[in-house]
Amino acid sequence: MKRATGGLAAVLIGSMLLTACGGQSGESNDAPPGTTSIEASQEVRTLLQNNCMSCHGPDLQGRVGPSLQTIGSLLSREELYTVIADGTRAMPGFKDRLEEQEMEALADWLADQKEAE
């Protein structure tokens, strides 16, 4: 019975990750579309809404994925670009979905998101 329960839990968690991450609708389950306190260019806001907020939350506070609100304090612009393009174990890569210029715009903006000094 434990084996069946563990397998079921793994399938449910995997399903949640697949359906939550990388959504293209621009909508979030936490807030109506376009409702966010993020200050960014329209291009970056659209990229964030269409590709990031479904996992990282409407204000990038973290949800299924970690908070990105101060990610620039943890990762360099180059590291952020690599994560966006190639993904990680839990995050899908976007090099097949986004243009290089779009990934660069996201990496540049995220690199500026640092802890207040």
Sequence and secondary structure as in RCSB ss.txt:
>XXXX:A:sequence
MKRATGGLAAVLIGSMLLTACGGQSGESNDAPPGTTSIEASQEVRTLLQNNCMSCHGPDLQGRVGPSLQTIGSLL
SREELYTVIADGTRAMPGFKDRLEEQEMEALADWLADQKEAE
>XXXX:A:secstr
 HHHHHHHHHHHHHHHHHHHTT SS   SSS TT       HHHHHHHHHHTHHHH TTSS SSS   TTGGGTS
 HHHHHHHHHH  SSS   TTTS HHHHHHHHHHHHT     
